[in-house]
Amino acid sequence: MKPALPLFLALAVLSTPAFAQSPATTQDAPIPTLPEVSTTASPYAPETDTAEAPPSTPDAVTPLEATASASDEVRADEADATQPADAPRTSGDADADADTVTDNDSVRDDGDPPLSRAEVDRLPVRALWNIPYAGLREARHRLDLYLPREPSVFPLPVIVFFHGGDWVAGDKRDAARRLLPFVLSGRYAVVSANYRLADDARWPAQIEDAKAVIRWIRAGERRYGFDPERIGVWGEDAGAQLAMLLGTTGDIAAVEGDFGRLAPNSRVQAVVSFSGTSDVPGLLIQPGRIDHDMPDSPSSRLLGQPPSQLADAARQASPLHWVTADDAPTLHVHGTLDRIVTMAQPEAMDAALRAVGVESVLVPVLNARHDGFGAVADEHARVFFERHLHDKPLALPSDEILDLQPQ
């Protein structure tokens, strides 16, 4: 997949003028492109109040709280009552004891040359990698956190990304280049999280992990300057199914899990799904190039058995099953030629959300298959998050996308 922001453009932010926020205030106003910021850019403040609030302002974030170190967070998680400090450690736990990853670690992005730690550090971004979000017992319970280098006076909305990979592959750094522009804008904190893969942990481990990430964000609101009431989730493929479930099961105890940080709930305020499965049983009756009831199909590996043999688990894993009127607004971006997860999936979810009064937008990518939608699709995601996490009255760039990526 082509990155939303080429590396050479991201590096150019160090020499560009400071970011000026768009004055757009109506639906018909032009949609701004993702802004670039310099190291001297002002921290984000709401347009209705441009003056910086003193540290004593109720929702203000003090510099001390906004600049906590990753090693502090590791120690806090080690003290988590649900994960004893003497719990057995896995081979993946070594990275959790460092503020950053080792020199040979890198950010990967869909086949492009790796982005090294040194390159990330040249950007006006604080990148904290391999933070454990649910203790140290599971190697996959790690997230990467990206913050603007200049702390914000006001709490920042958080965008959480969940990678794809058919529930059996993928990594939290796969989309790093696409996520960095959100941080460079100075308007968001970004979290990219791993979750347990299906060959190591059967359903519902994956959604329990995703919910633990959201609770970690809520628990870290003062430490990192998060706004716990402005959380957006974005996923691709398997990650999109998790994102949609977060949008529909914020108060469902059956899939909440009992590990990690405690929080009142795991609700989110906006969902973006790229090529997501919304109805696991529906996969069995929708024509495509995969027989989803075969033992080695992605959904069978997720559940542990073919969906037809685990009807209750298949429904539980389906965002469509949980739709209610209090769900989060959702953007669906889906290829019209997708033969793995067909267009019937987002169409059904879109219709169900609309039927109960929840905002839902389906943007088909014409002539596209399962993924690889490119920067235009990412721009739709950005505008959707601006609309729901910053209350910007923006219209999406288009009702459909013409796929220009090689298939």
Secondary structure, DSSP 4 states (H G I P E B T S, - for coil): ---SS-HHHHHGGGGSPPP------STTSPPPPPP---TTPPPP--TT--SPPPTTSTT---HHHHT--HHHHHHHHHT-TTS-TTSPPPGGGGGGGSSS--TT-EEEETTEEEEEHHHHHTSSEEEEEEEESS-SS-TT-EEEEEEESS--SSPEEEEEEE--STTTS--TTTTHHHHHHHHHTTS-EEEEE----TTTS-TTHHHHHHHHHHHHHHHTHHHHTEEEEEEEEEEETHHHHHHHHHHH-TT-GGGT-S-S---S----SEEEEES--S-TGGGGTS-SSS-TTSTTSHHHHHHSS-GGG-HHHHHHT-GGGG--TTPPPEEEEEETT-SSS-THHHHHHHHHHHHTT--EEEEEEET--SS---HHHHHHHHHHHHHHHS------S-SSEE--S--
